[in-house]
Amino acid sequence: METFELKLAEQRGSVAVLEVAGYINNEGGEAIAKEAKRLVDDGYRSLLFDLRATRIINSIGISLLLEVLERLLEVRGTLAFCSLTPSIAKTFQIMGLAQYARIFPDRGEALQGLDSAQ
Amino acid sequence: MSAMGDPMRVRVVLPRTARAELAAVQAVEDLGQHVAFPRDTLAEVKLAVVEACLNALEYGAGDVVVEFAVHLKNGGPWLEVAVVDHGPGFNPSRVPTPALEEKLRARRKRGWGIELMRHLMDEVEISSRPGYTKVRMIRRWGGK
């Protein structure tokens, strides 16, 4: 149930798109944080997480996403999410994450928005 | 479901294994098939239940028991969840409300669980003493 998968799906200029599937818990969050660090170290400045296939996230996973956000803020980068379920969107809103991260309805709009911001 | 409208009850004892909280999530999913709760509402309940279970598994001792009741009477349907552990207990009024700006500067970025539960459920009541902690949460049909 809710097997975690992370895939680097697309790279466009300084934007990297990561598809996340399954439960984002401590293990999933650590995998995300590790891959995000590698991408930022490689020069990517916008990380877009496509959460279309993620229905459950927990606060430990979220705390690891905050580490990603912190790292991106240090390099004046952008953390973005798309295709959130309503419950995950609500969770991010409760935390105030929308003030620091960009949230898009789908990947197309996200790439358009991130492209135009470069 | 009882013909008399008594609550439908489900009890889950969480194993002490990785991702044990997902057993409680599965119970929410199963209950959702018996009650006309909107899927988005159930998804929010699942996130709140995960948080309560994580706290109980991390800080509690002994069995972590999750009890669900679906009430159809008294303004129902409404879903009641109780997560019980036997850890050292804590004072819920001393748990600080997290703020993202502070968390971004802090080394420890955790501490969101109770805040999320309070926003995702209609009622959250925590009673705790050494050896017994109970988090009782309610979500009504059409709540929040």
Boltz contact constraints between the chains, C-beta under 6 A:
constraints:
  - contact:
      token1: [A, 1]
      token2: [B, 22]
      max_distance: 6.0
  - contact:
      token1: [A, 58]
      token2: [B, 50]
      max_distance: 6.0
  - contact:
      token1: [A, 58]
      token2: [B, 54]
      max_distance: 6.0
  - contact:
      token1: [A, 59]
      token2: [B, 51]
      max_distance: 6.0
  - contact:
      token1: [A, 59]
      token2: [B, 112]
      max_distance: 6.0
  - contact:
      token1: [A, 59]
      token2: [B, 113]
      max_distance: 6.0
  - contact:
      token1: [A, 63]
      token2: [B, 109]
      max_distance: 6.0
  - contact:
      token1: [A, 63]
      token2: [B, 110]
      max_distance: 6.0
  - contact:
      token1: [A, 66]
      token2: [B, 103]
      max_distance: 6.0
  - contact:
      token1: [A, 66]
      token2: [B, 109]
      max_distance: 6.0
  - contact:
      token1: [A, 70]
      token2: [B, 104]
      max_distance: 6.0
  - contact:
      token1: [A, 86]
      token2: [B, 40]
      max_distance: 6.0
  - contact:
      token1: [A, 87]
      token2: [B, 43]
      max_distance: 6.0
  - contact:
      token1: [A, 87]
      token2: [B, 44]
      max_distance: 6.0
  - contact:
      token1: [A, 87]
      token2: [B, 47]
      max_distance: 6.0
  - contact:
      token1: [A, 94]
      token2: [B, 119]
      max_distance: 6.0
  - contact:
      token1: [A, 95]
      token2: [B, 100]
      max_distance: 6.0
  - contact:
      token1: [A, 96]
      token2: [B, 100]
      max_distance: 6.0
